[in-house]
Amino acid sequence: MELHVVEGDLLDQDVEVIVNAWNRNVIPWWLLWPQGVSGAIKRRGGYAPFCELSKHGPIPLGGAVVTGAGELPFKAIIHVAGIGLLWRSSERSIRDSVRNALAVAQQRAFHSVAFPLIGAGTGGKKADQVLSFILDELTCCDFDGEVRIVRFKHK
């Protein structure tokens, strides 16, 4: 695995697939106020990925689901249920999300994937703590390609 931690905007990364930190898909997407990565995807990529995502039904906490990328320049979006019903993340939900997203990326033969700090922000965890969980979990994952962890930075 080729690992990079970068600052910037997840949607500006030169990768094949991005990861969207999502909820468990229990609440219909059209009832949710767009925030964070999901909000940026809706604004720049349209609603198609979320319409497709809704067809999968509830996602287990830490689970991962692939959809198209809408109008974004990626091959796909991997949505992970990193945030529980009370809008909070946990170390387990973050670790499971990372592991399951990489497993999906490997199965689909994607060679580069960019992650946001799953569970930071809306999920209630501090960015440095989430980064630590993600980096540690990646040591247990097998992925043949580039992994970028993107710390959001306003332009």
Protein Blocks (a to p, Z undefined) as FASTA:
>chain_A
ZZdddeddfklpccfbdcddddehlacfklpccehjllmmmmmnojmlmmmmmmnopade
hiacdddehjafbfbdcdddfbcfkopacfklmmmmmmmmmmmmmmnopabdcdddehia
jnopafklmmmmmmmmmmmpcceddddddddddZZ
